[in-house]
Structures are given as C-alpha cells and as structure tokens.
Amino acid sequence: MKETFEAMAGRFRADKAAGTNATIQYDVSGDGGGTWHAVIKDGTCTVNPGAATSPTLTLQVAGQDWLDMLSGKQSGQMLFMSGKLKIKGDMGLAMKLGSMFQM
C-alpha cells in the first residue's frame, strides 16, 4: 500500500490539474492501510504519510478496493455507488481526480 502512495507524485499529470489547489486525504483500511495526503498546488503534487490538517477532500476505502481501483479492476464510480468508497468534501474534485493521475 505504502508503495502506491510513494509512486503517486510520479503519476501526477499537471496538465489535467491546471488551476487546482487542494489537499486530498486518503484513509485506507485493512492490511497495509494507513492515512496519506496529497497536496496539489501550482502544478505540483507532493504526497506525505499522515493526516492533513484540513483536507479539501477525504477518501475512505479498504486496501484491496484501493489496489483494485489503481489496477483498473474497479472504477472509483462503482466503488462509490456500492458504498465501498466514501467521499467527504469537494465532490467536483473527486470526479476530476482520476484524470489527474496516470493509472
């Protein structure tokens, strides 16, 4: 799990995040889970372990569902609609998030 977050900044697509300044918190449950947060600002993305002070968006998901989403086995929309992905905060940002990172 940790490796997926360590690689996240390298998968960031600045061209798809133009004008976005946000902090996204990921709460991942289960084996290898934890909390990480990504800061998108001025066309850059940094990812750090731990909770954010005041995230723009928080995603809560089980570890296996997170891995399935990254591998393309599951879509974020399907996980959300089935209640396996919980979203708090800026829903518009959540909808754009997939395009901001290469999977």
C-alpha positions in Angstrom: 0.0 0.0 0.0 2.7 2.4 1.0 4.4 1.9 -2.4 1.3 3.1 -4.2 1.4 6.4 -2.4 5.1 6.8 -2.8 4.6 6.4 -6.6 1.7 8.8 -6.7 3.6 12.1 -7.2 5.3 10.5 -10.2 2.0 9.6 -11.8 0.7 13.2 -11.4 -0.5 14.9 -14.6 0.0 18.6 -14.1 -1.8 19.4 -17.4 -5.0 17.8 -16.1 -4.8 19.7 -12.8 -4.5 23.3 -14.1 -5.9 25.7 -11.5 -6.3 23.1 -8.8 -5.0 23.8 -5.4 -6.2 21.1 -3.0 -5.3 18.7 -0.2 -6.6 15.2 -0.6 -6.6 12.8 2.3 -6.7 9.0 1.8 -7.8 6.9 4.7 -7.1 3.2 3.7 -8.3 0.5 6.0 -7.2 -3.2 6.3 -3.9 -4.8 5.8 -1.2 -2.3 5.0 -3.6 0.5 5.3 -3.0 3.9 6.8 -3.5 7.6 6.1 -1.7 9.6 3.5 -2.4 13.0 2.0 -1.6 14.6 -1.3 -1.1 18.4 -1.8 -1.8 19.7 -5.3 -0.6 23.2 -5.7 0.8 25.3 -8.5 1.0 22.4 -10.9 2.9 20.1 -8.5 1.9 17.2 -6.3 3.5 16.0 -3.1 2.4 13.0 -1.1 3.1 12.5 2.6 2.1 9.9 5.2 -0.3 11.0 7.9 -3.4 13.1 8.1 -3.8 16.5 6.6 -4.7 19.5 8.8 -7.8 20.5 6.8 -8.3 18.4 3.6 -10.3 19.7 0.7 -11.3 16.1 0.0 -11.2 12.9 2.0 -11.5 9.4 0.5 -12.1 6.4 2.7 -11.6 3.0 1.1 -10.4 -0.6 2.0 -6.9 -1.5 1.0 -7.9 -4.2 -1.5 -10.5 -1.9 -3.1 -7.8 0.8 -3.5 -5.5 -1.6 -5.2 -8.3 -2.8 -7.5 -9.1 0.8 -8.4 -5.4 1.5 -9.2 -5.1 -1.6 -11.4 -8.3 -0.9 -13.3 -10.3 -3.9 -11.9 -12.8 -1.5 -10.2 -13.7 2.1 -11.1 -14.0 4.8 -8.4 -17.5 5.4 -9.5 -18.6 1.8 -9.0 -16.8 1.7 -5.6 -18.6 4.9 -4.6 -22.0 3.7 -5.8 -21.6 0.4 -3.9 -20.6 2.2 -0.7 -17.1 0.9 -0.7 -15.6 4.3 -1.4 -16.7 7.1 0.9 -16.1 10.7 -0.1 -16.2 13.8 2.2 -15.6 17.3 0.8 -15.3 18.6 -2.7 -17.3 16.2 -4.9 -16.3 18.0 -8.1 -12.6 17.5 -7.2 -13.3 13.8 -6.6 -14.8 13.5 -10.1 -11.6 15.0 -11.7 -9.2 13.1 -9.5 -8.9 10.0 -11.8 -7.8 12.2 -14.8 -5.1 13.9 -12.7 -3.1 10.7 -12.2 -1.9 8.1 -14.7 -3.1 4.7 -13.5 
